[in-house]
Amino acid sequence: MNKKMYMFIGALLGVLLANSGGAAADQVKLLVGKTIAGEYNVRVNGTTLSENAIAVDGTAYVPLRSISESLGANLAVKGKLLKLQQELLLLMWLLKSSHKL
């Protein structure tokens, strides 16, 4: 390959790498410089979690992984999707309720 081809491939890879990292950092950039209005303990079924929640500009940010684990749920992160599943509680809710599917 000639020198121009190497430069083109290098520039293309640089652009791709630069854009992929920016998407993940967008949410963090939204919080940079913001004032945390409060830090709160999180209690699930009477047990206080070790991680705290925060409030920033009227929005609560909670430790979802800790909450899901304390409830016995599975949390999966796939791209920009957070998937939270808890089959046992859904089954218990269906058995207790009079709702029909």
DSSP file with accessible surface (Angstrom, degrees, kcal/mol):
  #  RESIDUE AA STRUCTURE BP1 BP2  ACC     N-H-->O    O-->H-N    N-H-->O    O-->H-N    TCO  KAPPA ALPHA  PHI   PSI    X-CA   Y-CA   Z-CA
    1    1 A M              0   0  152      0, 0.0     2,-0.1     0, 0.0     0, 0.0   0.000 360.0 360.0 360.0 152.3    0.0    0.0    0.0
    2    2 A N     >  -     0   0  103      1,-0.1     4,-1.7     4,-0.0     3,-0.3  -0.326 360.0-100.3 -93.3 173.1    1.1    3.5   -0.6
    3    3 A K  H  > S+     0   0  163      1,-0.2     4,-2.2     2,-0.2     5,-0.2   0.870 118.9  56.0 -62.6 -37.5    1.5    6.3    1.9
    4    4 A K  H  > S+     0   0  169      1,-0.2     4,-2.3     2,-0.2    -1,-0.2   0.887 105.5  52.0 -64.8 -37.1   -1.8    8.0    1.0
    5    5 A M  H  > S+     0   0   86     -3,-0.3     4,-2.6     2,-0.2     5,-0.2   0.921 109.3  49.5 -66.9 -42.3   -3.8    4.8    1.6
    6    6 A Y  H  X S+     0   0  143     -4,-1.7     4,-2.5     1,-0.2    -2,-0.2   0.911 111.6  49.3 -61.5 -41.2   -2.2    4.5    5.1
    7    7 A M  H  X S+     0   0  122     -4,-2.2     4,-2.4     2,-0.2    -2,-0.2   0.910 111.2  49.4 -65.4 -40.4   -3.1    8.1    5.9
    8    8 A F  H  X S+     0   0  129     -4,-2.3     4,-2.5     2,-0.2    -2,-0.2   0.940 113.0  46.1 -64.6 -46.5   -6.7    7.6    4.7
    9    9 A I  H  X S+     0   0   64     -4,-2.6     4,-2.6     1,-0.2     5,-0.2   0.920 113.2  50.5 -63.8 -41.2   -7.1    4.5    6.8
   10   10 A G  H  X S+     0   0   42     -4,-2.5     4,-2.2    -5,-0.2    -1,-0.2   0.917 111.6  47.1 -62.3 -43.1   -5.6    6.2    9.8
   11   11 A A  H  X S+     0   0   60     -4,-2.4     4,-2.3     2,-0.2    -2,-0.2   0.913 112.0  50.7 -65.8 -41.0   -7.8    9.2    9.5
   12   12 A L  H  X S+     0   0   86     -4,-2.5     4,-2.3     1,-0.2    -2,-0.2   0.932 111.6  47.1 -63.1 -45.7  -10.9    7.0    9.1
   13   13 A L  H  X S+     0   0   96     -4,-2.6     4,-2.6     1,-0.2     5,-0.2   0.895 110.3  53.9 -63.2 -38.7  -10.1    5.0   12.2
   14   14 A G  H  X S+     0   0   40     -4,-2.2     4,-2.3    -5,-0.2    -2,-0.2   0.919 109.4  47.3 -60.9 -43.5   -9.4    8.2   14.1
   15   15 A V  H  X S+     0   0   82     -4,-2.3     4,-2.1     2,-0.2     5,-0.2   0.927 112.6  49.3 -64.9 -43.9  -12.9    9.5   13.2
   16   16 A L  H  X S+     0   0  102     -4,-2.3     4,-1.8     1,-0.2    -2,-0.2   0.927 113.7  45.2 -63.0 -44.8  -14.6    6.3   14.1
   17   17 A L  H  X S+     0   0  126     -4,-2.6     4,-1.5     1,-0.2    -1,-0.2   0.897 111.8  52.4 -66.9 -38.1  -12.8    6.1   17.5
   18   18 A A  H  X S+     0   0   69     -4,-2.3     4,-1.0    -5,-0.2    -1,-0.2   0.898 112.0  45.6 -66.1 -38.0  -13.4    9.7   18.4
   19   19 A N  H  X S+     0   0  111     -4,-2.1     4,-1.1    -5,-0.2    -1,-0.2   0.844 107.9  55.8 -76.4 -32.7  -17.2    9.5   17.7
   20   20 A S  H  X S+     0   0   78     -4,-1.8     4,-0.9    -5,-0.2    -1,-0.2   0.886 107.9  48.1 -70.5 -36.0  -17.8    6.2   19.6
   21   21 A G  H  X S+     0   0   44     -4,-1.5     4,-1.3     1,-0.2    -1,-0.2   0.836 104.8  60.5 -72.0 -30.6  -16.3    7.5   22.8
   22   22 A G  H  X S+     0   0   25     -4,-1.0     4,-0.8     1,-0.2    -1,-0.2   0.864  97.8  57.4 -66.8 -34.5  -18.4   10.8   22.7
   23   23 A A  H >< S+     0   0   44     -4,-1.1     3,-0.6     1,-0.2     4,-0.4   0.908 107.4  47.4 -65.1 -39.9  -21.7    9.0   22.7
   24   24 A A  H 3< S+     0   0   83     -4,-0.9     4,-0.4     1,-0.2     3,-0.3   0.819 112.4  50.0 -71.2 -28.5  -20.9    7.2   26.0
   25   25 A A  H 3X S+     0   0   36     -4,-1.3     4,-2.5     1,-0.2    -1,-0.2   0.562  84.5  89.6 -89.2  -6.2  -19.7   10.4   27.6
   26   26 A D  H <X S+     0   0   84     -4,-0.8     4,-1.4    -3,-0.6    -1,-0.2   0.907  88.4  48.0 -58.3 -44.0  -22.7   12.6   26.7
   27   27 A Q  H  > S+     0   0  100     -4,-0.4     4,-0.7    -3,-0.3    -1,-0.2   0.902 111.7  49.9 -66.1 -39.0  -24.7   11.7   29.8
   28   28 A V  H >> S+     0   0   96     -4,-0.4     3,-1.2     1,-0.2     4,-1.1   0.916 106.7  55.4 -66.1 -39.6  -21.7   12.4   32.0
   29   29 A K  H 3< S+     0   0  135     -4,-2.5     3,-0.3     1,-0.3    -1,-0.2   0.835  99.0  62.5 -61.8 -31.7  -21.1   15.8   30.4
   30   30 A L  H 3< S+     0   0  106     -4,-1.4    -1,-0.3     1,-0.2    -2,-0.2   0.803 107.9  42.7 -64.2 -26.9  -24.7   16.7   31.2
   31   31 A L  H X< S+     0   0   55     -3,-1.2     3,-1.9    -4,-0.7    -1,-0.2   0.636  86.0 109.9 -94.8 -15.1  -23.9   16.5   34.9
   32   32 A V  T 3< S+     0   0  106     -4,-1.1     3,-0.1    -3,-0.3    -3,-0.0  -0.406  90.1  11.3 -65.5 128.6  -20.5   18.2   34.8
   33   33 A G  T 3  S+     0   0   79      1,-0.3    -1,-0.3    -2,-0.2     2,-0.2   0.369  98.5 126.4  86.8  -6.2  -20.8   21.6   36.5
   34   34 A K    <   -     0   0  103     -3,-1.9     2,-0.5     1,-0.0    -1,-0.3  -0.512  61.2-119.7 -83.1 153.4  -24.2   20.9   38.0
   35   35 A T        -     0   0  112     -2,-0.2     2,-0.6    -3,-0.1    22,-0.6  -0.803  19.4-128.3 -94.6 129.9  -24.9   21.3   41.7
   36   36 A I  E     -A   56   0A  93     -2,-0.5    20,-0.2     1,-0.2     3,-0.1  -0.676  16.3-161.3 -77.3 118.3  -26.0   18.2   43.6
   37   37 A A  E     -     0   0A  75     18,-2.6     2,-0.3    -2,-0.6    -1,-0.2   0.793  65.6 -20.0 -73.0 -28.3  -29.2   19.3   45.4
   38   38 A G  E     -A   55   0A  16     17,-1.1    17,-2.1    -3,-0.1     2,-0.4  -0.968  49.4-133.1-173.8 157.3  -29.0   16.4   47.8
   39   39 A E  E     -A   54   0A 129     -2,-0.3     2,-0.4    15,-0.2    15,-0.2  -0.986  31.1-168.0-120.8 132.1  -27.6   13.0   48.6
   40   40 A Y  E     -A   53   0A 128     13,-3.1    13,-2.8    -2,-0.4     2,-0.2  -0.941  22.5-120.1-128.3 143.0  -30.1   10.4   49.9
   41   41 A N        -     0   0  117     -2,-0.4     2,-0.5    11,-0.2    11,-0.1  -0.510  28.2-139.3 -71.5 147.2  -29.9    7.0   51.5
   42   42 A V        -     0   0   19      9,-0.4     7,-3.2     7,-0.4     2,-0.5  -0.947  17.5-170.2-113.7 125.2  -31.7    4.3   49.6
   43   43 A R  E     -C   48   0B 170     -2,-0.5     2,-0.5     5,-0.3     5,-0.2  -0.969   3.5-173.3-119.1 126.1  -33.8    1.8   51.5
   44   44 A V  E >  S-C   47   0B  19      3,-2.8     3,-2.0    -2,-0.5    -2,-0.0  -0.977  75.3 -20.4-121.1 119.0  -35.2   -1.3   49.9
   45   45 A N  T 3  S-     0   0  144     -2,-0.5    -1,-0.1     1,-0.3     3,-0.1   0.877 129.7 -48.9  51.0  41.7  -37.5   -3.5   52.0
   46   46 A G  T 3  S+     0   0   62      1,-0.2     2,-0.5    -3,-0.0    -1,-0.3   0.368 116.2 111.8  85.9  -6.1  -36.1   -2.1   55.2
   47   47 A T  E <   -C   44   0B  94     -3,-2.0    -3,-2.8    23,-0.0     2,-0.4  -0.893  62.4-137.5-105.7 126.5  -32.4   -2.5   54.2
   48   48 A T  E     -C   43   0B  64     -2,-0.5    -5,-0.3    -5,-0.2     2,-0.1  -0.678  21.7-132.7 -82.5 128.3  -30.3    0.6   53.6
   49   49 A L        -     0   0   22     -7,-3.2    -7,-0.4    -2,-0.4    -1,-0.0  -0.404  10.4-126.7 -77.9 157.7  -28.1    0.2   50.5
   50   50 A S  S    S+     0   0  106     -2,-0.1     2,-0.3    -9,-0.1    -1,-0.1   0.784  92.6  70.1 -76.1 -26.2  -24.4    1.2   50.7
   51   51 A E  S    S-     0   0   85     12,-0.1    -9,-0.4    -9,-0.1     2,-0.2  -0.734  77.5-141.1 -92.8 142.9  -24.7    3.4   47.6
   52   52 A N        -     0   0   59     -2,-0.3     2,-0.2   -11,-0.1   -11,-0.2  -0.624   7.3-127.0 -98.9 159.6  -26.6    6.7   47.9
   53   53 A A  E     -A   40   0A   9    -13,-2.8   -13,-3.1    -2,-0.2     2,-0.3  -0.668  23.4-153.3 -95.4 157.0  -29.0    8.4   45.4
   54   54 A I  E     -AB  39  61A  43      7,-2.3     7,-3.2    -2,-0.2     2,-0.5  -0.926   7.5-141.9-129.2 158.1  -28.4   12.0   44.3
   55   55 A A  E     +AB  38  60A  17    -17,-2.1   -18,-2.6    -2,-0.3   -17,-1.1  -0.988  19.9 176.9-120.1 127.4  -30.8   14.7   43.1
   56   56 A V  E >  S-AB  36  59A   7      3,-2.6     3,-1.8    -2,-0.5   -20,-0.1  -0.985  71.1 -20.6-132.9 119.3  -29.6   17.1   40.4
   57   57 A D  T 3  S-     0   0  108    -22,-0.6     3,-0.1    -2,-0.4    -1,-0.1   0.883 128.2 -48.3  50.2  44.3  -31.9   19.8   38.9
   58   58 A G  T 3  S+     0   0   82      1,-0.2     2,-0.4     0, 0.0    -1,-0.3   0.547 116.1 112.0  79.9   5.5  -35.0   18.0   40.1
   59   59 A T  E <   -B   56   0A  70     -3,-1.8    -3,-2.6     2,-0.0     2,-0.4  -0.942  59.3-140.2-114.8 132.1  -33.9   14.6   38.7
   60   60 A A  E     -B   55   0A  73     -2,-0.4     2,-0.5    -5,-0.2    -5,-0.2  -0.758   9.4-161.2 -91.1 134.1  -33.1   11.7   41.0
   61   61 A Y  E     -B   54   0A  73     -7,-3.2    -7,-2.3    -2,-0.4    -2,-0.0  -0.976  16.9-173.2-114.6 117.1  -30.2    9.4   40.1
   62   62 A V        -     0   0   78     -2,-0.5     2,-1.7    -9,-0.2     3,-0.2  -0.791  36.1-107.2-113.9 155.2  -30.4    6.1   41.8
   63   63 A P     >  +     0   0   23      0, 0.0     4,-2.3     0, 0.0     5,-0.2  -0.568  40.8 179.7 -79.5  85.8  -27.9    3.1   42.1
   64   64 A L  H  > S+     0   0   56     -2,-1.7     4,-2.9     1,-0.2     5,-0.2   0.866  74.5  55.3 -61.2 -38.8  -30.0    0.8   39.8
   65   65 A R  H  > S+     0   0  116      1,-0.2     4,-2.5     2,-0.2    -1,-0.2   0.950 111.1  45.1 -61.0 -45.5  -27.6   -2.1   40.0
   66   66 A S  H  > S+     0   0   18      2,-0.2     4,-2.2     1,-0.2    -2,-0.2   0.904 114.0  49.2 -65.6 -40.5  -27.7   -2.1   43.8
   67   67 A I  H  X S+     0   0   34     -4,-2.3     4,-1.4     2,-0.2    -2,-0.2   0.941 112.3  47.2 -64.8 -45.9  -31.5   -1.7   43.9
   68   68 A S  H  <>S+     0   0    1     -4,-2.9     5,-3.1     1,-0.2     4,-0.4   0.913 112.4  49.8 -64.5 -41.1  -32.0   -4.6   41.4
   69   69 A E  H ><5S+     0   0  123     -4,-2.5     3,-1.0    -5,-0.2    -1,-0.2   0.897 108.4  52.7 -64.4 -38.6  -29.6   -6.9   43.3
   70   70 A S  H 3<5S+     0   0   53     -4,-2.2    -1,-0.2     1,-0.3    -2,-0.2   0.794 111.3  47.3 -68.7 -25.1  -31.4   -6.2   46.5
   71   71 A L  T 3<5S-     0   0   59     -4,-1.4    -1,-0.3    -3,-0.2    -2,-0.2   0.447 116.8-114.4 -90.4  -3.1  -34.7   -7.1   44.9
   72   72 A G  T < 5S+     0   0   61     -3,-1.0    -3,-0.2    -4,-0.4     2,-0.2   0.750  70.0 140.0  77.2  22.8  -33.3  -10.3   43.4
   73   73 A A      < -     0   0    9     -5,-3.1     2,-0.5    -6,-0.2    -1,-0.2  -0.592  52.8-119.6 -98.4 160.6  -33.7   -8.9   39.9
   74   74 A N  E     -D   85   0C 103     11,-2.9    11,-2.5    -2,-0.2     2,-0.5  -0.862  21.8-162.5 -99.6 132.4  -31.4   -9.2   36.9
   75   75 A L  E     -D   84   0C  24     -2,-0.5     2,-0.4     9,-0.2     9,-0.2  -0.972   9.6-178.3-116.5 122.1  -30.0   -6.1   35.3
   76   76 A A  E     -D   83   0C  37      7,-2.6     7,-3.2    -2,-0.5     2,-0.6  -0.968  14.6-153.5-120.7 137.1  -28.5   -6.3   31.8
   77   77 A V  E     +D   82   0C  86     -2,-0.4     2,-0.5     5,-0.2     5,-0.2  -0.954  17.6 172.6-110.8 118.4  -27.0   -3.5   29.9
   78   78 A K  E >   -D   81   0C 130      3,-2.7     3,-2.0    -2,-0.6     2,-0.3  -0.910  63.8 -58.9-128.7 100.5  -27.1   -3.9   26.1
   79   79 A G  T 3  S-     0   0   74     -2,-0.5     0, 0.0     1,-0.3     0, 0.0  -0.469 121.1 -17.0  65.7-119.7  -26.0   -0.8   24.3
   80   80 A K  T 3  S+     0   0  188     -2,-0.3     2,-0.5    -3,-0.1    -1,-0.3   0.153 118.8  99.0-102.2  17.9  -28.3    2.0   25.4
   81   81 A L  E <   -D   78   0C 103     -3,-2.0    -3,-2.7     2,-0.0     2,-0.6  -0.909  54.8-161.0-109.9 129.0  -30.9   -0.3   26.9
   82   82 A L  E     -D   77   0C 102     -2,-0.5     2,-0.6    -5,-0.2    -5,-0.2  -0.953  12.7-164.5-104.6 119.7  -31.2   -1.2   30.5
   83   83 A K  E     -D   76   0C  86     -7,-3.2    -7,-2.6    -2,-0.6     2,-0.5  -0.921   6.0-173.9-112.7 117.3  -33.2   -4.4   30.9
   84   84 A L  E     +D   75   0C  91     -2,-0.6     2,-0.4    -9,-0.2    -9,-0.2  -0.949   7.3 179.4-113.2 121.9  -34.5   -5.2   34.4
   85   85 A Q  E     +D   74   0C  84    -11,-2.5   -11,-2.9    -2,-0.5     2,-0.2  -0.982  17.7 166.8-129.1 138.3  -36.2   -8.6   35.0
   86   86 A Q     >  +     0   0   50     -2,-0.4     4,-1.5   -13,-0.2     5,-0.2  -0.686   3.8 174.2-147.3  86.4  -37.7  -10.1   38.0
   87   87 A E  H  > S+     0   0  110      1,-0.2     4,-2.4    -2,-0.2     5,-0.2   0.886  75.4  58.2 -65.0 -39.0  -39.7  -13.1   37.1
   88   88 A L  H  > S+     0   0  119      1,-0.2     4,-2.5     2,-0.2    -1,-0.2   0.930 107.1  45.7 -62.9 -45.5  -40.5  -14.2   40.7
   89   89 A L  H  > S+     0   0   74      2,-0.2     4,-2.6     1,-0.2    -1,-0.2   0.891 111.6  52.9 -66.9 -36.2  -42.2  -10.9   41.8
   90   90 A L  H  X S+     0   0  102     -4,-1.5     4,-2.4     2,-0.2    -1,-0.2   0.940 110.5  47.7 -62.9 -43.9  -44.2  -10.8   38.6
   91   91 A L  H  X S+     0   0   96     -4,-2.4     4,-2.3     1,-0.2    -2,-0.2   0.927 112.1  49.2 -63.0 -43.5  -45.5  -14.4   39.2
   92   92 A M  H  X S+     0   0   83     -4,-2.5     4,-2.2     1,-0.2     5,-0.2   0.911 110.9  50.6 -63.0 -40.1  -46.3  -13.5   42.8
   93   93 A W  H  X S+     0   0  130     -4,-2.6     4,-2.2     1,-0.2    -2,-0.2   0.925 110.5  49.2 -64.0 -42.2  -48.2  -10.4   41.7
   94   94 A L  H  < S+     0   0   48     -4,-2.4    -1,-0.2     1,-0.2    -2,-0.2   0.897 112.1  48.0 -65.5 -38.7  -50.2  -12.4   39.2
   95   95 A L  H  < S+     0   0  135     -4,-2.3    -1,-0.2     1,-0.2    -2,-0.2   0.873 116.0  43.7 -70.4 -34.9  -51.1  -15.0   41.8
   96   96 A K  H  < S+     0   0  178     -4,-2.2    -2,-0.2    -5,-0.2    -1,-0.2   0.796 106.8  69.8 -79.3 -30.5  -52.1  -12.4   44.4
   97   97 A S  S  < S-     0   0   30     -4,-2.2     0, 0.0    -5,-0.2     0, 0.0  -0.396  75.4-133.9 -90.1 167.3  -54.1  -10.1   42.0
   98   98 A S        +     0   0  115     -2,-0.1     2,-0.1     2,-0.1    -1,-0.1   0.236  64.7 127.0 -99.4  11.3  -57.3  -10.7   40.3
   99   99 A H        -     0   0  114     -5,-0.1     2,-0.4     1,-0.0    -2,-0.1  -0.449  46.8-152.4 -70.3 140.8  -55.9   -9.4   37.0
  100  100 A K              0   0  198     -2,-0.1    -2,-0.1     0, 0.0    -1,-0.0  -0.932 360.0 360.0-114.7 140.4  -56.3  -11.7   34.0
  101  101 A L              0   0  190     -2,-0.4     0, 0.0     0, 0.0     0, 0.0  -0.546 360.0 360.0 -84.9 360.0  -54.0  -11.7   31.1
